[in-house]
Amino acid sequence: YYLRVYDYHLDSGTNTFTICITTPPILPPGNDDCTGAFNLPVTPNCQPTYTVVSSSGATESQSSCAGYSDDDIWFSFTAPTNQIAIHATGELVADAVIELFSGNCSSLNSIGCKDITAAGQTETRIGSGLTVGQVYYFRVYEYHNMGGFTFTVNIDRMELNATTSNSLICLGQSVSLTASGTPTYTWSNGVVGMPATFTPSVSTNYSVSSVDSYGCFLQQSFLLSVIPTPTINLNYS
């Protein structure tokens, strides 16, 4: 860029000017701290509502749970179900970190931190065992000490909560799969019942699918690893 400087008046002669170029101060965003947390809606996972926010000018609110939390920004939501999923996607090289809290801004209790994805990918933090009607808080920040990025954030209702009693078993052992949250379920590979208790013979993926009250198709899968019975040869001499 180029700029020019001159005296406004005609025939004013030679004048001395002082010039300086600086970066203007960046004001922190409104949700820089917990007390200014943006309240977000919790929507069905087939009808997500996305919120785009910037951490430019944000300052560290508390020590990090992973990486550097020098640009953490805050959000709140009211739990409509006992399980939700928080998603945060950072722009370009931004590696999103999500930390979920219960309590209030003067007394926060960390429920858990999530940072397993890379730059520009979507980070997801599942909140389970929540109290319906209770307000929860979470913060999002960029893992590296760079600061000032744009994040796309949304919260989904999760009405399918499936678990497995064991994901690694020996051949001949039984395992139970359970699901809750929606009224009907369909298991894969001929598995039936609730809970579905059976004895798998090979390592494979088992899944449960359902349609929730919003008409959203839900599915959750488990990899059950079966360790075959070893063959032992005994040689006597």
C-alpha atoms as an extended CHARMM CRD file, in Angstrom:
* protein
*
       237  EXT
         1         1  TYR       CA              0.0000000000        0.0000000000        0.0000000000  PROA      1               0.0000000000
         2         2  TYR       CA              1.0570000000        3.5830000000       -0.5810000000  PROA      2               0.0000000000
         3         3  LEU       CA              0.1030000000        6.8240000000        1.1210000000  PROA      3               0.0000000000
         4         4  ARG       CA              0.9300000000       10.5080000000        0.6110000000  PROA      4               0.0000000000
         5         5  VAL       CA              0.9900000000       13.4060000000        3.0460000000  PROA      5               0.0000000000
         6         6  TYR       CA              0.7880000000       17.1230000000        2.2160000000  PROA      6               0.0000000000
         7         7  ASP       CA             -0.3000000000       20.4660000000        3.6660000000  PROA      7               0.0000000000
         8         8  TYR       CA             -3.8840000000       21.3950000000        2.9500000000  PROA      8               0.0000000000
         9         9  HSD       CA             -3.1630000000       25.0980000000        2.2120000000  PROA      9               0.0000000000
        10        10  LEU       CA             -1.7900000000       26.4840000000       -1.0430000000  PROA      10              0.0000000000
        11        11  ASP       CA              1.7780000000       27.8730000000       -1.0880000000  PROA      11              0.0000000000
        12        12  SER       CA              2.3810000000       26.9050000000        2.5180000000  PROA      12              0.0000000000
        13        13  GLY       CA              6.0770000000       26.2730000000        1.9350000000  PROA      13              0.0000000000
        14        14  THR       CA              8.0860000000       23.4390000000        3.3420000000  PROA      14              0.0000000000
        15        15  ASN       CA              6.6430000000       21.7240000000        6.4070000000  PROA      15              0.0000000000
        16        16  THR       CA              7.7440000000       18.9230000000        8.7220000000  PROA      16              0.0000000000
        17        17  PHE       CA              5.4170000000       16.0020000000        9.3760000000  PROA      17              0.0000000000
        18        18  THR       CA              5.5220000000       13.1910000000       11.9240000000  PROA      18              0.0000000000
        19        19  ILE       CA              4.0340000000        9.9020000000       10.6780000000  PROA      19              0.0000000000
        20        20  CYS       CA              3.5500000000        6.5450000000       12.3750000000  PROA      20              0.0000000000
        21        21  ILE       CA              1.9050000000        3.2930000000       11.2800000000  PROA      21              0.0000000000
        22        22  THR       CA              0.6050000000        0.9630000000       13.9980000000  PROA      22              0.0000000000
        23        23  THR       CA             -1.7760000000       -1.9390000000       14.4420000000  PROA      23              0.0000000000
        24        24  PRO       CA             -5.0080000000       -0.7210000000       16.0540000000  PROA      24              0.0000000000
        25        25  PRO       CA             -5.9580000000       -2.4170000000       19.3350000000  PROA      25              0.0000000000
        26        26  ILE       CA             -8.2790000000       -5.4090000000       18.9650000000  PROA      26              0.0000000000
        27        27  LEU       CA            -11.0700000000       -5.3970000000       21.5090000000  PROA      27              0.0000000000
        28        28  PRO       CA            -11.9150000000       -8.7580000000       23.1370000000  PROA      28              0.0000000000
        29        29  PRO       CA            -15.1420000000      -10.4340000000       21.9660000000  PROA      29              0.0000000000
        30        30  GLY       CA            -18.2620000000      -10.2850000000       24.1000000000  PROA      30              0.0000000000
        31        31  ASN       CA            -17.8520000000      -13.9160000000       25.1570000000  PROA      31              0.0000000000
        32        32  ASP       CA            -14.2160000000      -13.5710000000       26.1750000000  PROA      32              0.0000000000
        33        33  ASP       CA            -15.1340000000      -14.7180000000       29.7000000000  PROA      33              0.0000000000
        34        34  CYS       CA            -17.6790000000      -17.1200000000       31.1650000000  PROA      34              0.0000000000
        35        35  THR       CA            -19.9170000000      -14.2790000000       32.3790000000  PROA      35              0.0000000000
        36        36  GLY       CA            -20.4180000000      -13.1720000000       28.7600000000  PROA      36              0.0000000000
        37        37  ALA       CA            -20.9850000000      -16.6840000000       27.3850000000  PROA      37              0.0000000000
        38        38  PHE       CA            -23.0870000000      -16.8280000000       24.2180000000  PROA      38              0.0000000000
        39        39  ASN       CA            -26.1870000000      -18.9550000000       24.7680000000  PROA      39              0.0000000000
        40        40  LEU       CA            -26.5750000000      -21.5170000000       21.9790000000  PROA      40              0.0000000000
        41        41  PRO       CA            -29.5950000000      -23.6040000000       20.9600000000  PROA      41              0.0000000000
        42        42  VAL       CA            -29.4620000000      -27.3990000000       21.1240000000  PROA      42              0.0000000000
        43        43  THR       CA            -30.9500000000      -28.7290000000       17.8940000000  PROA      43              0.0000000000
        44        44  PRO       CA            -31.6630000000      -32.1730000000       16.3830000000  PROA      44              0.0000000000
        45        45  ASN       CA            -28.6310000000      -33.6070000000       14.6230000000  PROA      45              0.0000000000
        46        46  CYS       CA            -30.5080000000      -33.5780000000       11.3170000000  PROA      46              0.0000000000
        47        47  GLN       CA            -31.4190000000      -29.8790000000       11.7400000000  PROA      47              0.0000000000
        48        48  PRO       CA            -28.2070000000      -28.2910000000       13.0900000000  PROA      48              0.0000000000
        49        49  THR       CA            -27.9350000000      -24.5730000000       13.8200000000  PROA      49              0.0000000000
        50        50  TYR       CA            -24.4240000000      -23.2520000000       13.1700000000  PROA      50              0.0000000000
        51        51  THR       CA            -22.8830000000      -20.2730000000       14.9660000000  PROA      51              0.0000000000
        52        52  VAL       CA            -19.7560000000      -18.6270000000       13.5460000000  PROA      52              0.0000000000
        53        53  VAL       CA            -17.6310000000      -16.8100000000       16.1250000000  PROA      53              0.0000000000
        54        54  SER       CA            -14.1710000000      -15.2920000000       16.3070000000  PROA      54              0.0000000000
        55        55  SER       CA            -11.5950000000      -15.5350000000       19.0830000000  PROA      55              0.0000000000
        56        56  SER       CA             -9.7280000000      -12.4820000000       17.8010000000  PROA      56              0.0000000000
        57        57  GLY       CA             -8.7200000000      -10.3510000000       20.7920000000  PROA      57              0.0000000000
        58        58  ALA       CA             -9.7510000000      -13.0290000000       23.3120000000  PROA      58              0.0000000000
        59        59  THR       CA             -7.6820000000      -13.5200000000       26.4590000000  PROA      59              0.0000000000
        60        60  GLU       CA             -7.0590000000      -16.5530000000       28.6300000000  PROA      60              0.0000000000
        61        61  SER       CA             -9.7850000000      -17.1170000000       31.2280000000  PROA      61              0.0000000000
        62        62  GLN       CA             -8.2150000000      -20.0560000000       33.0620000000  PROA      62              0.0000000000
        63        63  SER       CA             -5.4150000000      -22.5460000000       32.5690000000  PROA      63              0.0000000000
        64        64  SER       CA             -5.6690000000      -24.8660000000       29.5690000000  PROA      64              0.0000000000
        65        65  CYS       CA             -6.7580000000      -28.4900000000       29.5520000000  PROA      65              0.0000000000
        66        66  ALA       CA             -4.7620000000      -29.0900000000       26.3410000000  PROA      66              0.0000000000
        67        67  GLY       CA             -2.3770000000      -26.8280000000       24.4650000000  PROA      67              0.0000000000
        68        68  TYR       CA             -2.6260000000      -23.0500000000       24.9620000000  PROA      68              0.0000000000
        69        69  SER       CA             -5.9110000000      -21.4430000000       26.0180000000  PROA      69              0.0000000000
        70        70  ASP       CA             -4.7570000000      -17.8770000000       25.3720000000  PROA      70              0.0000000000
        71        71  ASP       CA             -7.7890000000      -17.1930000000       23.1260000000  PROA      71              0.0000000000
        72        72  ASP       CA            -10.6210000000      -19.1110000000       24.8040000000  PROA      72              0.0000000000
        73        73  ILE       CA            -14.2040000000      -17.9880000000       24.1440000000  PROA      73              0.0000000000
        74        74  TRP       CA            -17.2980000000      -19.1110000000       26.0830000000  PROA      74              0.0000000000
        75        75  PHE       CA            -20.7470000000      -20.5420000000       25.3990000000  PROA      75              0.0000000000
        76        76  SER       CA            -23.6920000000      -21.8250000000       27.4230000000  PROA      76              0.0000000000
        77        77  PHE       CA            -26.7030000000      -24.0440000000       26.7450000000  PROA      77              0.0000000000
        78        78  THR       CA            -29.6340000000      -25.5640000000       28.6020000000  PROA      78              0.0000000000
        79        79  ALA       CA            -29.6630000000      -29.3700000000       28.4200000000  PROA      79              0.0000000000
        80        80  PRO       CA            -32.8860000000      -30.6420000000       26.7710000000  PROA      80              0.0000000000
        81        81  THR       CA            -31.7800000000      -34.2860000000       27.0830000000  PROA      81              0.0000000000
        82        82  ASN       CA            -29.1990000000      -36.1130000000       29.1770000000  PROA      82              0.0000000000
        83        83  GLN       CA            -26.7760000000      -36.3790000000       26.2700000000  PROA      83              0.0000000000
        84        84  ILE       CA            -25.6160000000      -33.8120000000       23.7080000000  PROA      84              0.0000000000
        85        85  ALA       CA            -22.7510000000      -33.4020000000       21.2550000000  PROA      85              0.0000000000
        86        86  ILE       CA            -20.7760000000      -30.1630000000       20.9440000000  PROA      86              0.0000000000
        87        87  HSD       CA            -19.0160000000      -29.6040000000       17.6080000000  PROA      87              0.0000000000
        88        88  ALA       CA            -16.3740000000      -26.9480000000       16.8720000000  PROA      88              0.0000000000
        89        89  THR       CA            -14.5610000000      -26.5030000000       13.5710000000  PROA      89              0.0000000000
        90        90  GLY       CA            -11.6500000000      -24.0900000000       13.2660000000  PROA      90              0.0000000000
        91        91  GLU       CA            -10.7350000000      -22.2120000000       10.1140000000  PROA      91              0.0000000000
        92        92  LEU       CA             -7.6650000000      -23.1770000000        8.0700000000  PROA      92              0.0000000000
        93        93  VAL       CA             -4.8540000000      -24.0230000000       10.5210000000  PROA      93              0.0000000000
        94        94  ALA       CA             -6.9680000000      -23.6460000000       13.6790000000  PROA      94              0.0000000000
        95        95  ASP       CA             -7.0060000000      -26.7850000000       15.8600000000  PROA      95              0.0000000000
        96        96  ALA       CA            -10.1220000000      -26.5390000000       18.0410000000  PROA      96              0.0000000000
        97        97  VAL       CA            -10.1820000000      -27.6070000000       21.7030000000  PROA      97              0.0000000000
        98        98  ILE       CA            -13.4770000000      -27.9850000000       23.6230000000  PROA      98              0.0000000000
        99        99  GLU       CA            -13.8460000000      -28.0580000000       27.4160000000  PROA      99              0.0000000000
       100       100  LEU       CA            -17.2700000000      -28.6600000000       29.0200000000  PROA      100             0.0000000000
       101       101  PHE       CA            -18.2540000000      -27.4040000000       32.4950000000  PROA      101             0.0000000000
       102       102  SER       CA            -21.0720000000      -27.7430000000       34.9780000000  PROA      102             0.0000000000
       103       103  GLY       CA            -21.8170000000      -25.2560000000       37.7540000000  PROA      103             0.0000000000
       104       104  ASN       CA            -21.8250000000      -21.4910000000       37.2900000000  PROA      104             0.0000000000
       105       105  CYS       CA            -19.2580000000      -18.8980000000       36.2530000000  PROA      105             0.0000000000
       106       106  SER       CA            -18.1090000000      -18.3160000000       39.8270000000  PROA      106             0.0000000000
       107       107  SER       CA            -17.7360000000      -22.0360000000       40.5100000000  PROA      107             0.0000000000
       108       108  LEU       CA            -17.0580000000      -24.1050000000       37.3880000000  PROA      108             0.0000000000
       109       109  ASN       CA            -16.4820000000      -27.8550000000       37.4240000000  PROA      109             0.0000000000
       110       110  SER       CA            -14.7270000000      -29.2820000000       34.3610000000  PROA      110             0.0000000000
       111       111  ILE       CA            -16.6340000000      -32.2810000000       32.9920000000  PROA      111             0.0000000000
       112       112  GLY       CA            -14.0350000000      -33.0410000000       30.3560000000  PROA      112             0.0000000000
       113       113  CYS       CA            -11.7190000000      -31.7590000000       27.6480000000  PROA      113             0.0000000000
       114       114  LYS       CA            -11.4910000000      -32.9010000000       24.0150000000  PROA      114             0.0000000000
       115       115  ASP       CA             -8.6760000000      -32.4480000000       21.5160000000  PROA      115             0.0000000000
       116       116  ILE       CA             -8.0870000000      -35.3610000000       19.1690000000  PROA      116             0.0000000000
       117       117  THR       CA             -8.5140000000      -33.8070000000       15.7090000000  PROA      117             0.0000000000
       118       118  ALA       CA             -6.0930000000      -31.7790000000       13.5970000000  PROA      118             0.0000000000
       119       119  ALA       CA             -6.1820000000      -28.2620000000       12.1450000000  PROA      119             0.0000000000
       120       120  GLY       CA             -9.3570000000      -27.3800000000       10.2660000000  PROA      120             0.0000000000
       121       121  GLN       CA            -11.1510000000      -30.5540000000       11.3540000000  PROA      121             0.0000000000
       122       122  THR       CA            -14.2730000000      -30.8170000000       13.5120000000  PROA      122             0.0000000000
       123       123  GLU       CA            -13.7230000000      -31.4800000000       17.2060000000  PROA      123             0.0000000000
       124       124  THR       CA            -16.6340000000      -33.1640000000       19.0300000000  PROA      124             0.0000000000
       125       125  ARG       CA            -17.2140000000      -33.3370000000       22.7720000000  PROA      125             0.0000000000
       126       126  ILE       CA            -19.9940000000      -35.6390000000       23.9740000000  PROA      126             0.0000000000
       127       127  GLY       CA            -21.7610000000      -34.5780000000       27.1540000000  PROA      127             0.0000000000
       128       128  SER       CA            -23.4070000000      -37.5660000000       28.8680000000  PROA      128             0.0000000000
       129       129  GLY       CA            -25.3600000000      -37.8960000000       32.1020000000  PROA      129             0.0000000000
       130       130  LEU       CA            -26.5070000000      -34.2710000000       31.9640000000  PROA      130             0.0000000000
       131       131  THR       CA            -29.4060000000      -32.9780000000       34.0450000000  PROA      131             0.0000000000
       132       132  VAL       CA            -32.3260000000      -31.9150000000       31.8570000000  PROA      132             0.0000000000
       133       133  GLY       CA            -33.0740000000      -28.2050000000       32.2990000000  PROA      133             0.0000000000
       134       134  GLN       CA            -29.6680000000      -27.3870000000       33.7900000000  PROA      134             0.0000000000
       135       135  VAL       CA            -27.3860000000      -24.7490000000       32.2600000000  PROA      135             0.0000000000
       136       136  TYR       CA            -23.9030000000      -25.8990000000       31.2030000000  PROA      136             0.0000000000
       137       137  TYR       CA            -20.9040000000      -23.9630000000       29.9100000000  PROA      137             0.0000000000
       138       138  PHE       CA            -18.1170000000      -24.7660000000       27.4910000000  PROA      138             0.0000000000
       139       139  ARG       CA            -15.1790000000      -22.9570000000       26.0110000000  PROA      139             0.0000000000
       140       140  VAL       CA            -13.4490000000      -23.2510000000       22.6450000000  PROA      140             0.0000000000
       141       141  TYR       CA             -9.8950000000      -22.2180000000       21.8040000000  PROA      141             0.0000000000
       142       142  GLU       CA             -7.0670000000      -22.8860000000       19.3730000000  PROA      142             0.0000000000
       143       143  TYR       CA             -4.5550000000      -25.4870000000       20.5740000000  PROA      143             0.0000000000
       144       144  HSD       CA             -1.4320000000      -23.5960000000       19.5120000000  PROA      144             0.0000000000
       145       145  ASN       CA             -0.1820000000      -20.3000000000       20.8980000000  PROA      145             0.0000000000
       146       146  MET       CA             -1.3670000000      -18.2510000000       17.9140000000  PROA      146             0.0000000000
       147       147  GLY       CA             -4.8010000000      -16.8850000000       18.8280000000  PROA      147             0.0000000000
       148       148  GLY       CA             -7.4410000000      -15.0680000000       16.8360000000  PROA      148             0.0000000000
       149       149  PHE       CA             -9.3570000000      -17.5870000000       14.7070000000  PROA      149             0.0000000000
       150       150  THR       CA            -12.8830000000      -18.1210000000       13.4770000000  PROA      150             0.0000000000
       151       151  PHE       CA            -14.7870000000      -21.1860000000       14.7090000000  PROA      151             0.0000000000
       152       152  THR       CA            -18.0690000000      -22.7330000000       13.6170000000  PROA      152             0.0000000000
       153       153  VAL       CA            -19.8990000000      -24.1500000000       16.6490000000  PROA      153             0.0000000000
       154       154  ASN       CA            -23.1180000000      -26.1300000000       17.0420000000  PROA      154             0.0000000000
       155       155  ILE       CA            -24.7570000000      -28.4230000000       19.6160000000  PROA      155             0.0000000000
       156       156  ASP       CA            -26.7960000000      -31.5130000000       18.7110000000  PROA      156             0.0000000000
       157       157  ARG       CA            -29.3070000000      -33.5030000000       20.7210000000  PROA      157             0.0000000000
       158       158  MET       CA            -28.2100000000      -37.1140000000       21.0180000000  PROA      158             0.0000000000
       159       159  GLU       CA            -31.1870000000      -39.3820000000       21.6220000000  PROA      159             0.0000000000
       160       160  LEU       CA            -29.3170000000      -42.5940000000       20.9450000000  PROA      160             0.0000000000
       161       161  ASN       CA            -26.9270000000      -43.6380000000       23.6770000000  PROA      161             0.0000000000
       162       162  ALA       CA            -25.5040000000      -47.0900000000       22.9990000000  PROA      162             0.0000000000
       163       163  THR       CA            -22.9030000000      -48.9130000000       25.0520000000  PROA      163             0.0000000000
       164       164  THR       CA            -21.1300000000      -52.2550000000       25.0770000000  PROA      164             0.0000000000
       165       165  SER       CA            -20.2780000000      -54.2800000000       28.1720000000  PROA      165             0.0000000000
       166       166  ASN       CA            -16.9120000000      -55.2300000000       26.7000000000  PROA      166             0.0000000000
       167       167  SER       CA            -15.2000000000      -54.5560000000       23.3820000000  PROA      167             0.0000000000
       168       168  LEU       CA            -12.4430000000      -57.1840000000       23.7830000000  PROA      168             0.0000000000
       169       169  ILE       CA            -13.4330000000      -60.7520000000       24.6810000000  PROA      169             0.0000000000
       170       170  CYS       CA            -12.1260000000      -64.2850000000       24.3870000000  PROA      170             0.0000000000
       171       171  LEU       CA            -13.8020000000      -66.7280000000       22.0380000000  PROA      171             0.0000000000
       172       172  GLY       CA            -16.8250000000      -68.2660000000       23.7660000000  PROA      172             0.0000000000
       173       173  GLN       CA            -17.5180000000      -65.3030000000       26.0420000000  PROA      173             0.0000000000
       174       174  SER       CA            -20.7640000000      -63.3400000000       25.7900000000  PROA      174             0.0000000000
       175       175  VAL       CA            -21.2200000000      -59.5970000000       25.4840000000  PROA      175             0.0000000000
       176       176  SER       CA            -24.1700000000      -57.2360000000       26.0010000000  PROA      176             0.0000000000
       177       177  LEU       CA            -25.1100000000      -54.2480000000       23.8550000000  PROA      177             0.0000000000
       178       178  THR       CA            -27.5790000000      -51.7060000000       25.2150000000  PROA      178             0.0000000000
       179       179  ALA       CA            -29.2030000000      -48.5800000000       23.7800000000  PROA      179             0.0000000000
       180       180  SER       CA            -31.4030000000      -45.8750000000       25.2530000000  PROA      180             0.0000000000
       181       181  GLY       CA            -32.9780000000      -42.5890000000       24.2790000000  PROA      181             0.0000000000
       182       182  THR       CA            -35.3560000000      -43.5890000000       21.4760000000  PROA      182             0.0000000000
       183       183  PRO       CA            -38.2510000000      -46.0670000000       21.6100000000  PROA      183             0.0000000000
       184       184  THR       CA            -37.1840000000      -48.6040000000       18.9470000000  PROA      184             0.0000000000
       185       185  TYR       CA            -33.8410000000      -49.9990000000       17.8030000000  PROA      185             0.0000000000
       186       186  THR       CA            -32.5130000000      -52.2390000000       15.0700000000  PROA      186             0.0000000000
       187       187  TRP       CA            -29.3000000000      -54.1860000000       15.6060000000  PROA      187             0.0000000000
       188       188  SER       CA            -27.0430000000      -55.4030000000       12.8080000000  PROA      188             0.0000000000
       189       189  ASN       CA            -25.8030000000      -58.9500000000       12.1230000000  PROA      189             0.0000000000
       190       190  GLY       CA            -28.9800000000      -60.5890000000       13.4180000000  PROA      190             0.0000000000
       191       191  VAL       CA            -28.4900000000      -59.3780000000       17.0060000000  PROA      191             0.0000000000
       192       192  VAL       CA            -31.8000000000      -58.9680000000       18.8940000000  PROA      192             0.0000000000
       193       193  GLY       CA            -33.0770000000      -57.9580000000       22.3060000000  PROA      193             0.0000000000
       194       194  MET       CA            -32.5910000000      -55.1270000000       24.7800000000  PROA      194             0.0000000000
       195       195  PRO       CA            -30.0830000000      -55.5240000000       26.1290000000  PROA      195             0.0000000000
       196       196  ALA       CA            -28.7650000000      -57.6710000000       23.2860000000  PROA      196             0.0000000000
       197       197  THR       CA            -26.7210000000      -60.4380000000       24.8640000000  PROA      197             0.0000000000
       198       198  PHE       CA            -24.9600000000      -62.8600000000       22.5280000000  PROA      198             0.0000000000
       199       199  THR       CA            -21.6870000000      -64.6990000000       21.9330000000  PROA      199             0.0000000000
       200       200  PRO       CA            -19.8070000000      -63.3910000000       18.8810000000  PROA      200             0.0000000000
       201       201  SER       CA            -17.5400000000      -65.8040000000       17.0740000000  PROA      201             0.0000000000
       202       202  VAL       CA            -15.4080000000      -63.3710000000       15.0500000000  PROA      202             0.0000000000
       203       203  SER       CA            -14.1310000000      -59.8160000000       15.3540000000  PROA      203             0.0000000000
       204       204  THR       CA            -16.5010000000      -57.4690000000       13.5190000000  PROA      204             0.0000000000
       205       205  ASN       CA            -18.4990000000      -54.2420000000       13.7610000000  PROA      205             0.0000000000
       206       206  TYR       CA            -21.9710000000      -54.3570000000       15.3020000000  PROA      206             0.0000000000
       207       207  SER       CA            -24.2650000000      -51.3510000000       15.0200000000  PROA      207             0.0000000000
       208       208  VAL       CA            -27.6060000000      -50.1450000000       16.3080000000  PROA      208             0.0000000000
       209       209  SER       CA            -29.8130000000      -47.7480000000       14.3760000000  PROA      209             0.0000000000
       210       210  SER       CA            -32.9730000000      -45.8410000000       15.1960000000  PROA      210             0.0000000000
       211       211  VAL       CA            -35.1250000000      -42.8850000000       14.1640000000  PROA      211             0.0000000000
       212       212  ASP       CA            -35.6330000000      -40.2910000000       16.8890000000  PROA      212             0.0000000000
       213       213  SER       CA            -38.6660000000      -38.1270000000       17.6500000000  PROA      213             0.0000000000
       214       214  TYR       CA            -37.4750000000      -35.5320000000       15.0780000000  PROA      214             0.0000000000
       215       215  GLY       CA            -37.2870000000      -38.0860000000       12.2890000000  PROA      215             0.0000000000
       216       216  CYS       CA            -33.4810000000      -38.0860000000       12.3710000000  PROA      216             0.0000000000
       217       217  PHE       CA            -31.7140000000      -41.3280000000       11.5100000000  PROA      217             0.0000000000
       218       218  LEU       CA            -29.2570000000      -42.2790000000       14.2430000000  PROA      218             0.0000000000
       219       219  GLN       CA            -26.6090000000      -44.9660000000       14.2360000000  PROA      219             0.0000000000
       220       220  GLN       CA            -23.8330000000      -46.0590000000       16.5380000000  PROA      220             0.0000000000
       221       221  SER       CA            -21.2790000000      -48.8130000000       15.9290000000  PROA      221             0.0000000000
       222       222  PHE       CA            -19.0080000000      -50.9730000000       18.0510000000  PROA      222             0.0000000000
       223       223  LEU       CA            -15.9800000000      -53.0070000000       17.0530000000  PROA      223             0.0000000000
       224       224  LEU       CA            -16.0620000000      -56.2350000000       19.0520000000  PROA      224             0.0000000000
       225       225  SER       CA            -12.6790000000      -57.9540000000       19.0280000000  PROA      225             0.0000000000
       226       226  VAL       CA            -12.7410000000      -61.6810000000       19.6480000000  PROA      226             0.0000000000
       227       227  ILE       CA             -9.5040000000      -63.3600000000       20.7020000000  PROA      227             0.0000000000
       228       228  PRO       CA             -9.4200000000      -66.9330000000       19.4040000000  PROA      228             0.0000000000
       229       229  THR       CA             -8.5300000000      -69.7840000000       21.7360000000  PROA      229             0.0000000000
       230       230  PRO       CA             -4.7930000000      -70.4510000000       21.3160000000  PROA      230             0.0000000000
       231       231  THR       CA             -3.5790000000      -73.8470000000       20.2390000000  PROA      231             0.0000000000
       232       232  ILE       CA             -0.9240000000      -75.2760000000       22.5360000000  PROA      232             0.0000000000
       233       233  ASN       CA              1.2450000000      -78.1380000000       21.4150000000  PROA      233             0.0000000000
       234       234  LEU       CA              2.8650000000      -80.1560000000       24.1810000000  PROA      234             0.0000000000
       235       235  ASN       CA              5.8620000000      -82.2820000000       23.3250000000  PROA      235             0.0000000000
       236       236  TYR       CA              7.0180000000      -84.8750000000       25.8070000000  PROA      236             0.0000000000
       237       237  SER       CA             10.4520000000      -86.4520000000       25.6290000000  PROA      237             0.0000000000
